[in-house]
Amino acid sequence: MRVRGSLLALSLAFALPAALFVSPHSPYTGPREAAAAVSVVVSLDELVTSSSYVVVAKAAERQSMWEDSPSGRRIVTYTRLDVESSVVGEPGTQVWVRTLGGVVGDVGQWVSGEAVLKPGERSLLFLHKTPAAVVVTAMAQGHYPVITTEGGVLKLAPSPDAGTILPRTGPSIGARELLVGATLSRALVTIEEVKRAPRERK
């Protein structure tokens, strides 16, 4: 899918995830300072336009492994999502999603700015299908855990670690501003409206 404008491309291209490796055989005693990932704020229109699927799903099993990438060998995690409903695309009842970071043996890698998919947790997810794998669109900016309030209302929370998000120029509102704190039902209606709305494509 083509991305409207260049801001989402910039967000993905200039995301600088900081990794922290931990081994129980090293003198590691606690969190160490690491620079946060940097990305450009993404609008809801850009998230919807650039996503192959937009789903409400529950994270199930996951597997972490070493993989080679253009930037070197790193740990990635594949998480199986059990799809409850789909707003955009037809992913089927299950889809495997790759995120950066995880634990293999006695080595762990944490990547700031990446979506954190916790087993058993429901989320609203914007997913992009690449030739290699399905990933979360714009990393943490495409991940919204679903929480239940004391009154039983389903609302969206922010992804645990979005890193540093740079402001953008122009009148567009960031997706996180629209979605975080919104009810799940209202968010789904808004996404449907964005999907149907005519958009200029560059």
C-alpha beads as a LAMMPS data file, in Angstrom:
LAMMPS data file: protein, C-alpha beads

202 atoms
201 bonds

1 atom types
1 bond types

-500.0 500.0 xlo xhi
-500.0 500.0 ylo yhi
-500.0 500.0 zlo zhi

Masses

1 110.0

Atoms # bond

1 1 1 0.000 0.000 0.000
2 1 1 1.175 3.504 -0.685
3 1 1 1.650 5.854 2.230
4 1 1 -0.042 9.229 2.007
5 1 1 2.744 11.794 2.082
6 1 1 6.123 10.998 3.563
7 1 1 5.603 11.358 7.308
8 1 1 4.898 7.697 8.003
9 1 1 7.857 6.716 5.838
10 1 1 9.982 9.114 7.854
11 1 1 8.594 7.686 11.074
12 1 1 9.633 4.200 10.042
13 1 1 12.914 5.154 8.400
14 1 1 14.150 7.274 11.280
15 1 1 12.946 5.103 14.134
16 1 1 16.146 4.476 16.040
17 1 1 15.359 1.633 18.442
18 1 1 17.736 1.423 21.365
19 1 1 18.498 -2.121 22.494
20 1 1 19.501 -3.291 25.922
21 1 1 21.043 -6.775 26.147
22 1 1 20.885 -8.651 29.436
23 1 1 22.595 -11.913 30.431
24 1 1 22.428 -13.554 33.866
25 1 1 26.140 -14.351 33.496
26 1 1 27.064 -10.673 33.267
27 1 1 27.400 -8.185 36.162
28 1 1 24.079 -6.564 35.137
29 1 1 22.277 -5.387 38.300
30 1 1 19.438 -3.222 37.028
31 1 1 18.157 -0.952 34.272
32 1 1 20.778 0.986 32.382
33 1 1 20.230 4.229 30.577
34 1 1 19.545 3.934 26.855
35 1 1 18.399 6.504 24.305
36 1 1 14.767 6.111 23.325
37 1 1 13.623 5.389 19.794
38 1 1 12.771 8.503 17.802
39 1 1 9.858 8.642 15.358
40 1 1 7.593 11.239 13.775
41 1 1 4.024 11.404 15.041
42 1 1 1.644 9.538 12.709
43 1 1 -1.946 10.548 11.953
44 1 1 -4.852 8.119 12.039
45 1 1 -5.341 8.610 8.310
46 1 1 -1.744 7.531 7.672
47 1 1 -2.059 4.521 9.961
48 1 1 -5.206 3.314 8.207
49 1 1 -3.839 4.010 4.712
50 1 1 -0.565 2.194 5.306
51 1 1 -1.982 -0.819 7.164
52 1 1 -2.857 -4.107 5.516
53 1 1 -5.052 -5.012 8.483
54 1 1 -6.648 -3.201 11.406
55 1 1 -7.855 -5.696 13.993
56 1 1 -8.999 -6.234 17.533
57 1 1 -7.086 -9.300 18.659
58 1 1 -5.759 -11.152 21.677
59 1 1 -2.066 -12.032 21.881
60 1 1 -1.524 -15.759 22.414
61 1 1 1.676 -17.780 22.106
62 1 1 4.954 -16.164 21.135
63 1 1 8.388 -17.307 20.046
64 1 1 11.630 -15.345 20.169
65 1 1 14.625 -16.087 17.955
66 1 1 17.754 -14.597 16.448
67 1 1 17.395 -13.196 12.932
68 1 1 19.770 -11.458 10.545
69 1 1 18.792 -7.950 9.482
70 1 1 20.478 -5.188 7.438
71 1 1 21.626 -3.643 10.728
72 1 1 23.018 -6.912 12.084
73 1 1 21.909 -9.976 14.001
74 1 1 19.188 -9.307 16.546
75 1 1 16.399 -10.934 18.552
76 1 1 12.858 -10.770 17.208
77 1 1 9.615 -12.147 18.628
78 1 1 6.756 -13.699 16.675
79 1 1 3.398 -13.455 18.456
80 1 1 0.262 -15.266 17.360
81 1 1 -2.771 -13.019 17.430
82 1 1 -6.242 -14.530 17.715
83 1 1 -8.346 -12.102 15.694
84 1 1 -11.702 -11.156 17.209
85 1 1 -12.742 -8.620 14.585
86 1 1 -11.239 -6.855 11.592
87 1 1 -11.921 -3.283 10.502
88 1 1 -9.512 -3.254 7.561
89 1 1 -8.416 -6.256 5.501
90 1 1 -9.034 -9.970 5.918
91 1 1 -6.237 -11.503 8.005
92 1 1 -8.177 -14.642 8.932
93 1 1 -8.737 -15.895 12.468
94 1 1 -5.048 -15.908 13.343
95 1 1 -2.026 -13.882 12.290
96 1 1 1.624 -14.041 13.364
97 1 1 3.207 -10.644 14.021
98 1 1 6.924 -9.908 14.306
99 1 1 8.215 -7.364 16.806
100 1 1 11.784 -6.395 17.654
101 1 1 13.276 -7.671 20.901
102 1 1 12.643 -10.661 23.150
103 1 1 14.509 -13.323 25.097
104 1 1 16.485 -16.238 23.635
105 1 1 18.189 -18.508 26.153
106 1 1 19.923 -16.306 28.699
107 1 1 20.033 -13.222 26.467
108 1 1 17.288 -10.626 26.308
109 1 1 16.893 -7.592 24.062
110 1 1 14.546 -4.716 24.774
111 1 1 13.771 -2.277 21.956
112 1 1 12.432 1.136 22.900
113 1 1 9.611 2.367 20.677
114 1 1 8.417 -1.109 19.677
115 1 1 4.924 -2.453 20.367
116 1 1 4.802 -4.792 23.372
117 1 1 2.327 -7.633 22.764
118 1 1 1.606 -9.337 26.079
119 1 1 0.085 -12.848 26.039
120 1 1 -3.582 -12.725 26.995
121 1 1 -3.903 -8.993 26.313
122 1 1 -6.476 -7.630 23.838
123 1 1 -5.432 -4.762 21.621
124 1 1 -6.463 -2.648 18.693
125 1 1 -3.641 -3.163 16.198
126 1 1 -2.648 -1.601 12.904
127 1 1 -0.665 -4.208 10.973
128 1 1 1.424 -3.979 7.816
129 1 1 2.268 -7.020 5.712
130 1 1 5.838 -6.887 4.413
131 1 1 7.524 -9.478 2.160
132 1 1 9.246 -10.925 5.243
133 1 1 6.575 -10.720 7.955
134 1 1 3.544 -8.932 9.343
135 1 1 4.636 -6.065 11.604
136 1 1 2.914 -3.409 13.687
137 1 1 2.508 -0.266 11.593
138 1 1 4.656 2.572 12.968
139 1 1 5.706 0.317 15.860
140 1 1 4.166 1.453 19.173
141 1 1 2.060 4.108 17.437
142 1 1 0.054 1.282 15.861
143 1 1 -0.653 -0.602 19.120
144 1 1 -3.458 0.219 21.595
145 1 1 -4.146 -2.208 24.477
146 1 1 -7.812 -2.565 25.415
147 1 1 -8.553 -1.982 29.102
148 1 1 -11.797 -2.366 31.038
149 1 1 -12.817 0.480 33.351
150 1 1 -14.513 -0.051 36.711
151 1 1 -17.809 0.580 34.947
152 1 1 -17.113 -2.166 32.437
153 1 1 -16.377 0.202 29.533
154 1 1 -13.709 -0.883 27.047
155 1 1 -11.178 1.876 26.407
156 1 1 -7.861 2.176 24.592
157 1 1 -4.565 2.670 26.391
158 1 1 -1.200 3.702 24.901
159 1 1 1.435 1.127 24.031
160 1 1 3.786 0.797 27.048
161 1 1 6.872 2.316 25.408
162 1 1 6.456 4.623 22.419
163 1 1 9.931 6.112 22.704
164 1 1 10.336 9.741 21.686
165 1 1 7.706 10.979 19.239
166 1 1 8.574 14.161 17.373
167 1 1 5.838 16.696 16.563
168 1 1 4.796 17.138 12.959
169 1 1 4.038 20.184 10.860
170 1 1 0.598 20.798 9.436
171 1 1 -2.931 20.582 10.841
172 1 1 -3.245 16.796 11.192
173 1 1 -3.855 15.344 14.653
174 1 1 -1.741 12.399 15.806
175 1 1 -3.451 9.017 15.982
176 1 1 -2.545 8.641 19.654
177 1 1 -4.381 11.868 20.474
178 1 1 -7.545 10.467 18.909
179 1 1 -7.338 6.900 20.158
180 1 1 -5.818 6.877 23.651
181 1 1 -8.674 7.157 26.155
182 1 1 -11.365 6.602 23.510
183 1 1 -13.855 3.779 23.914
184 1 1 -13.174 0.798 21.692
185 1 1 -16.542 1.184 19.973
186 1 1 -15.931 4.881 19.225
187 1 1 -12.432 4.125 17.916
188 1 1 -13.755 1.469 15.532
189 1 1 -16.381 3.875 14.193
190 1 1 -13.722 6.551 13.666
191 1 1 -11.482 4.115 11.791
192 1 1 -14.419 3.094 9.576
193 1 1 -15.028 6.774 8.800
194 1 1 -11.379 7.302 7.910
195 1 1 -11.405 4.208 5.709
196 1 1 -14.424 5.458 3.764
197 1 1 -13.298 9.076 3.473
198 1 1 -11.738 10.156 0.160
199 1 1 -8.031 10.894 0.513
200 1 1 -5.513 12.594 -1.693
201 1 1 -2.644 10.247 -2.464
202 1 1 0.755 11.406 -3.489

Bonds

1 1 1 2
2 1 2 3
3 1 3 4
4 1 4 5
5 1 5 6
6 1 6 7
7 1 7 8
8 1 8 9
9 1 9 10
10 1 10 11
11 1 11 12
12 1 12 13
13 1 13 14
14 1 14 15
15 1 15 16
16 1 16 17
17 1 17 18
18 1 18 19
19 1 19 20
20 1 20 21
21 1 21 22
22 1 22 23
23 1 23 24
24 1 24 25
25 1 25 26
26 1 26 27
27 1 27 28
28 1 28 29
29 1 29 30
30 1 30 31
31 1 31 32
32 1 32 33
33 1 33 34
34 1 34 35
35 1 35 36
36 1 36 37
37 1 37 38
38 1 38 39
39 1 39 40
40 1 40 41
41 1 41 42
42 1 42 43
43 1 43 44
44 1 44 45
45 1 45 46
46 1 46 47
47 1 47 48
48 1 48 49
49 1 49 50
50 1 50 51
51 1 51 52
52 1 52 53
53 1 53 54
54 1 54 55
55 1 55 56
56 1 56 57
57 1 57 58
58 1 58 59
59 1 59 60
60 1 60 61
61 1 61 62
62 1 62 63
63 1 63 64
64 1 64 65
65 1 65 66
66 1 66 67
67 1 67 68
68 1 68 69
69 1 69 70
70 1 70 71
71 1 71 72
72 1 72 73
73 1 73 74
74 1 74 75
75 1 75 76
76 1 76 77
77 1 77 78
78 1 78 79
79 1 79 80
80 1 80 81
81 1 81 82
82 1 82 83
83 1 83 84
84 1 84 85
85 1 85 86
86 1 86 87
87 1 87 88
88 1 88 89
89 1 89 90
90 1 90 91
91 1 91 92
92 1 92 93
93 1 93 94
94 1 94 95
95 1 95 96
96 1 96 97
97 1 97 98
98 1 98 99
99 1 99 100
100 1 100 101
101 1 101 102
102 1 102 103
103 1 103 104
104 1 104 105
105 1 105 106
106 1 106 107
107 1 107 108
108 1 108 109
109 1 109 110
110 1 110 111
111 1 111 112
112 1 112 113
113 1 113 114
114 1 114 115
115 1 115 116
116 1 116 117
117 1 117 118
118 1 118 119
119 1 119 120
120 1 120 121
121 1 121 122
122 1 122 123
123 1 123 124
124 1 124 125
125 1 125 126
126 1 126 127
127 1 127 128
128 1 128 129
129 1 129 130
130 1 130 131
131 1 131 132
132 1 132 133
133 1 133 134
134 1 134 135
135 1 135 136
136 1 136 137
137 1 137 138
138 1 138 139
139 1 139 140
140 1 140 141
141 1 141 142
142 1 142 143
143 1 143 144
144 1 144 145
145 1 145 146
146 1 146 147
147 1 147 148
148 1 148 149
149 1 149 150
150 1 150 151
151 1 151 152
152 1 152 153
153 1 153 154
154 1 154 155
155 1 155 156
156 1 156 157
157 1 157 158
158 1 158 159
159 1 159 160
160 1 160 161
161 1 161 162
162 1 162 163
163 1 163 164
164 1 164 165
165 1 165 166
166 1 166 167
167 1 167 168
168 1 168 169
169 1 169 170
170 1 170 171
171 1 171 172
172 1 172 173
173 1 173 174
174 1 174 175
175 1 175 176
176 1 176 177
177 1 177 178
178 1 178 179
179 1 179 180
180 1 180 181
181 1 181 182
182 1 182 183
183 1 183 184
184 1 184 185
185 1 185 186
186 1 186 187
187 1 187 188
188 1 188 189
189 1 189 190
190 1 190 191
191 1 191 192
192 1 192 193
193 1 193 194
194 1 194 195
195 1 195 196
196 1 196 197
197 1 197 198
198 1 198 199
199 1 199 200
200 1 200 201
201 1 201 202
